[in-house]
Amino acid sequence: MDDQKAQLILADIENKIFDQVNLGFDPEVLDVLDNPDVSDREIELLKAKIGDDIMVRLFGIANSVYYGQLRRGSVDTFYKVVSRLGMDFTRVLIIFLAFAALSKDKEVKIIFARSFATSILGGKILAKEFGLRDNDAKKVELGGLLLEIGKIIIAVYKSLYNDEYEQAEIGEDFISVYHSHLGIKIIEKFKLPEFLKDMISMEYLNLETELISLSGIVMVAYSIVDLSFRRFGNKLVIASPMPDPNGTVVHTIGAVIEGTFKAVGLGGYIEIISQPLPNRSWPAEK
C-alpha cells in the first residue's frame, strides 16, 4: 500500500473514532487532571463526567493490591483514586479504558489485555528488578499501557465500521507500520506526556550509555507478554508461589498480579501456575 492511500485511511480512522464516537467521558476531565493546582473538590466532581464502565475499572485498579490497598485502606472516592494512582496515570487510564470499552469485539479485548499485561510486567516487576526510581517505573507503566493503543483504535474501527475497514484492505502490514502513528495522535490530542511518543514509536531495543533505556524495558516487557499470548492462547501465564491455605504466606507477586487482572475485568487473560514456596531456612549450626 502506498503512503498516500495509507494517509487517507488514517485520516478516516481519526475522523470517525476521534471525532464522531462518544468516548464515555467529558474531555474537560483530562484538562482538570492536568492542572497541578486543582482542588480536591474539583477532582471529586469529575466523577459525574466519566462513564460508569470506566469509573468502575478505575476504582478496581486503585483498590487492587498493587496500588496499596493492604497498606492504605480501600478507595471510596474519586479523589482518592486520583491520589493513589497519580494524575498522569489516571489521565492515561481514562483514555486507555475509554477506547477499550468502545467495542466488545474479542480482538479489542485481547489487545487491551496484552497492553495491560505489558504495563504491569514492565512497570511493576521489571522496574523493581532494574531498581528504577518510582517516577521512572511509572513512565514504563504508562508506556506499556499505550504501546498498542493504535492497534486498539484500528480494531475498534474494524468493529464499528467494518465496511470501510474491508474496503480499505487494511492488513497486518498496515497495522504494523501505522499503529504508532495513531498512538502519537492520541498523545497530541489529549496532551499526554511527551516521553510517551518515544515509548510507542520504538522499533528496536534502545540502550543508554551503560543501561537499558526506559523504552527498552517496555519493549522487553512487551516481548515477554507477546510470546506468552502466542504460546498459551491469548493469556499471560506465570509460574509463581501462591499464598498457602494455612496462612503462613499471604502475599506473593503471583497473587498480586492475578488480583490486579481480576480488578480490571481481565481475569480470563491471566493464569498463575502455582509453584512451591522457596525454602529459605538456614542450615542447622554444627
N, C-alpha and C positions, 0 to 999 in steps of 0.2 A: 504494500500500500504506500503510495507516495505521500509526502508530508503535507501537501496542500489538502488532500482528501482527509487525512488524519485530523488536521486542524479544524475542518468543517464538522467532523464528528464530535470532536472535543467541545466545540462551541455549542453544539446542540445538547450535549450532555450537561454542560454548565447551565445553559438556559433552562432546561427542563428540571433538573434536580436542584440547582442552587436557587433559582428564582421562582419556580412555579409550584414546588412541593412544600407543604407545611411540615416544617421540621419538628414541630412539637414543643417549641419554646420561643419566647419573645427575644429577638436579638439584643434588646436592651439589657438582658441578663448578663451577657458577656461584657458589655461596656461597664456595668456597675462593678463586676468582679475584677475588672482591670484597673480599678481605682483603689490605690493603697490607703486612701483616706476615708473610704466608705464606712458608714456606721454599722453597728451590729443590727440595728432595727432595719436599715435599708437592705441588708443581706437577707434577713428573715422574711421580708415582704416579697422577695423574689420567688418564693415557692409558689405563689399564685400565678406566676408567668412561665412555669415549667410543667409539661405534661406529666400525668400520673405515672406512666410507664418509666419515664426517665427518672423521676423522683424516687420511685421505689428502688430502682437499681442503685442510685446514688446513696441512699440510706443503707442498702445492703452492703455496699462496698465499705462505707465508713464504719459500719458495725462489725465488719469481718475482723478476725483475729489479727490479720496483717497490719491493720491500722490502729491497733492499740486497745481493743475492747477489754482485754484482760487487765490492762494497766489503768485505763482511764474511764471505764464505765460505758454504758450504752449511749448512743446518739439519738436524741429525740426532737431536735430542732434543725432547721436547715442551716442556721448559723453555726451550729456545732459540726455539721457535715463539712462546711467550708473550712472551719478552723482545723479540723482533723486532717483533711485532705490537702489543704492549701488552695489558694485562689487559682493559680495557673493550672494545677491538676484538675480542679473542679471544672474549669472552663473547657479543657480538652476532653474530659469525660462527658460533659453535656453534649458536645459536638459528636464525639465517638458513638455514644449511646443513641443519639438522635438519628444518625444515618443508619445505624444497625437496626433500628426499630422501624424503618420505612418499609421493610419487606419481611414477610415470614418465609421467604424462599430459603431452602436448605443451603444453597451456595452462599448466601449472605451470612447466615449464621456460622458456617464453617470458617469463613474469613474473619468474622467477628471473634470467634473462639481462638483462632490461631493468633490474632493480634493481641488479645488479652493474655494469652499464654506467653507470648514474647515479652510483653511488658512485665509480667510477674517474674519470669525466669531471669530477664536481664536486670531489671531494676531492684529486685529483692534478693535473688540468690547469687548471680554472678557479681553484682555490685558489692555484695558483702565479701565474697571470695577475693575480689580485687582490691578490697579495702578502700572503696570510694567514699568520699565525703557525702553527707546526706544530700546536698544540693546537686552533686553530680549524679548520684543514684536516681534522684527524681527526674533528671534530664533523660537518663536511659529509659526510665519507666514511661515517660511521655513519648519518647521516640518509638518505643515498641508499640504503643497504642496506635500511633498514626502511621506506622510504616506502610501499612496496606490499606489506608483509608481510601486511596484512589481505586483500589480493586473493589472495595465495598460499594463505592459510588457507581462503578461500571456495572456491578452485579445488580444494584438497585435499578439502574436504568434498564437493564435487561428484563427485570421482573415487572416494572411498571410500564415500559414502552417496548414490548417485545417486537412489534412490527418494525419499528425504527431500528432496533438493535439488529434484527435479521437483515434488513435492507442495507445497513452499513457494513455488513460482513465482518463484524468485529471478531477477531480470533485471538489465540493465545499470544501471538507475536505483538499484536497491537497493545494488548493489556500489559505485557512485559515492558514494552518501550514507554508507554504513555501514562501508566497509572500514577507515577510520581508527579507528572505534570498536574494532575487533578489534586493530588495531595498538597502541592505547593499553592495552588489556587485557594484551597481551603485555609491554609495558614495566612495567606494575604487577606482573604475576605473577612476572616474573623479576628485578624490582628493578633495571631498567636506568636509566641516567642520565635525569633529569627533562627535560632540554632536548630529548630526542627526541620528547616529546609535541608540542611546538610544530612540530618538523620535519615530522611525519607528518600533522598536522591542518591545515596551512596551506591556505587556499582562494584566496589571491591573493598577488601579489608584495609582500613586506614590505621596506620601506626603513627605514634608520636616519636620523639627522639629515642626514648627507651621503653615506652609503654604503649599498650594498645589504646586507641582513641575511644571516646565515648560512643561514637557511631560504630566503631569496630565491635564494641561489646554488644550493641544492638544487633549487629549482623551475626555474631556468634550465637546469641540467644535465638534469633530467628532460624538459623540453620539447624539448631537442635530441635526446635519445635516443628519445623517443616519436615524433617526426617521422621520424627515420631508420627506426625499426622499421615505421612505417606505410608509408613510401615504398618501402623496399627489401626487403619480405618478411621482417620479423622479424629484422633484424640491424642492428648498428651499422656503418655504412660511413663510413670516414675516408680522406681523401686525405693522404698523408704521405710525405716522403722515407724511404727504407729503406736499410739497410746495403748497400753496393755489393760486388759479387763480388770485387773486388781488395783489399778490406780497408782501403781508405782511410778509410771511415767505418763504424764497427762498432756505433754506438749512436744510435738515433733514437727519438723519442717514439712513433712509429707501431709500431716493432718491439717496444718495451716493452709497449704496450697489447696487441698481438697475443699476446705471450708470456704476459701475465698472464691473458688469457681462456683460453688453452690450459691454463694451470696449474690452473685450477679446473674444467676439463672443458667449457668453453663456446666452444671454437674454431669451432664452426659458426655462432656468432652474431656474429662479427666479420669484417669484410672491409676490408683495407687496400689502397687504390688507390695504387700506387707513383708518387711524384712525383720530378722531377729534384732532385738536391741543390742547395741555393741556392748561387749563385756569390758568395762573399764576398771574392774577390780585390780588392785595391786597384788603382786605375788607375795606370798607369805614370807615374813622375815625368818632368816635362819638363826 
